[in-house]
């Protein structure tokens, strides 16, 4: 997301400060950087509000590259891989019941069961478990569709014979019926979603105009 001064706002600034042109670059830079900082906080707030994820799951995944005297625009970056489902709202498996989770705060908890996903037609139920490194996660055995994709990839690797380690790892997974950790959205996917992006975009224009007027008023009062 890029924060910049639209032409109509710039024209208003120039008209107000035409007798003090040396002040204009600083006002532009301070306005853009202040707006970008506010937009970042708004983005994080909306992500926290709309998605049932712990804040540490994405707080450091949003950063701002500020405007400079030569580049009068700021960029808000969101980066990161898919977030483990365990960092969202999760309910542990109990007895014969699978683990439950929800990604959107407005959603209901959903049982994580892959119906008839096993090779024998049995349901594959997700479960919460602590890993060897001490971290917790939500896990599930891969279903038939995923196993089929793994076999296809294994066959391609064997045909290429370009990376024996990859083929060996795939073969071991198929043979041992490994478990996989479940993931959900990444920070960029949340930031760019219809639940967050439009709200932040509207905030930017309001913030730009408000900050611009405050800077102009401060300069006028200083005279």
N, C-alpha and C positions, 0 to 999 in steps of 0.2 A: 504494500500500500504506500503510495507516494503522497506526501503533503507539500503543496506548493501554493503560491499566491495567484489566484485567477486574475484575469486582465481587469475586470471591473473593480476588484479590490485594490489592485495596484494603481489604477487610474485615480481612485479616490485618495489614496495615500499621496500620490504625486501632486494632486491639486492642493491638498492641505499643507504639504511641506515643500512647495515649489521654491520658496525663498530660502530653504535650508536643505538643499539636495544632498549635502554631506551626511545628513542624519538618516536618509532613506535606507541605505544598505543595512545599517544596524537594526533598524526597526523591522525590516523584512526578515533578517536572520533570527532575531529574538521571537518574532511572531510565529515563524515556521517551527522553530525548535520547541517553543512552549506548547504549541498546538500538538505537535507530534508526541510529546511526553504525555499530554492529557489523553490523546487518542490511544496510546499504548495502554494506559491504565483503564480506559474505557473498554478496550478490547479484552483485557484480562478479566475485568469485572463481568462482562457479558458471557465470556467463556465459563466462568465460575457459576454464573447464574443459570445458564441454559444447559450446561453439561454436569452430570453428577460425578465429577472427578475431583480428587484431592488437588489442592492448589499447587503442591510441589510437583504435580505431574506435568505442568506446562509453564510455570512461572518464569523459568529461565529460558524458555524457548522463544520468547518474544523480545526483540531488541530494536533499538532505534539508531540509525546512522544519521547524525544531525546535519543541518545545513551549515555551510561555510560562506565566507564573503564572496567566493567565486562560484559556489554552487548553492543557489538559494532554494533548495528543496531538501526535504528530509524523507527518509525511507524507513518504513516499519517492516521489519523482517519477522516472519515466523518460521521456525525450522524445527526439525526433529522427526524421529521415526514414530511409527505407531506405538501408542502407549499401552502397556500391559493392562488387561481388563481388570486386574486386581486393584488398580488405582482408582477405578470407578466405584460406584455403589454395588457392593457384592454381599450376598448372604451365603454362608457356608452350606455345603451339602450335609443333610441330616438323614440318617438311616437310609432308606431306599430313595430318598429325594435327591435330585441333582442340585448343584450349586445354582444360585439365581443371581442375576445382575441387571442393571439398567445403565444406559449411557446418557440419555436425556433426563433431566430432572422432572420433566412433565410426564415421563413414561411410567408404566408399572414394572415391577420386578418380573423378569422373564426367566423361566426355568431353562437351563442350558442343556438340553437333551437333543441328540441327533437321532431321530426316530429310525429304527431299522438300519442304522449306519454300519453295524458290524458285519463281517463276512458271513456270520451265521444268522443275520437278520435281527440281532438283538439291538436294543437301544444303547447308544453311547452317552453316558452321563458325565458331565463335567464335575470336577471336584477341586476344592481348595487345598493346597499343600505347601509346606515349607521346603524350599530347595536346600541343597547342600551348602550354598554360600550364605544361607541365613535369610534370604529374601522369600517372600510369599508370592504365590501366583495361582491363577486358575488354569487347570489343565484338563485335557480331554484326549482320548485316543482318536487318531484320524479315521474318518469314515471311508467307505468304499470309493467314493469319487476322488478323494484326495490320494488314496493309495494307487488308484489307476493313473493319476497324473504323475505320481512318483515313479511308477513302472515305466511310463512313456519316457520320462526324463532319463531314467536309468538306461533304457535301450539306446537313447540318443548318445549318451555319454560313452556307452560301449562301442557304438559305431564310430564315433570320433576318436575314441581312445586317447583323448587329449589330456584328460585329468583323471588318473586312476583313483586318486583320493576321494573325489566327488562320487564316483561310481561305487566305491567301497562303502562310503558313508550311507548312500541311499540303500544299498543292498542290506546293510546291517539294520537300518531302520525298518525296512519291510519285513525282515526276518524276525526281529525282536518285538515288533508291534509297539514301537516307542510311543511315548505320550508327548503332546505338544502344548506349549503355553498359549493361551488365548490372548489376542490383542484387540484393541479397538481403534479409534481414530487417532491421528497424529495432531499435534498442535496446529500445523498449517491447515489441515482439513477443517478443524473447528473454527479457526480464525476466518477462513474464507467461505464458511457456510452461510446459508440464508438466515440462520439464527443469529449471526454476529455481524457480518460484514456490512449490511445495510444500515444497522444502528450506528456503527462507528463512523461510516461515511457521512451520515447526516450530522453527527457531532462535530466533525472536522470543519465544515463550513461555518457553523455557528461559532465555534471556538476561534477560528481565524478572524472573523469580523469583530468579535468581542475584544480579543487581545490587541488587534490593530488600533481600535479606538482608544484603549487604555494607554498604549504607547504614545499615540499622538497627543492625548490629553496631558500626559506627563511632560512631554516636550514643551507644550504650550504653557503649562504652569511654570516651567523652569525659566521661561522668558520674563 
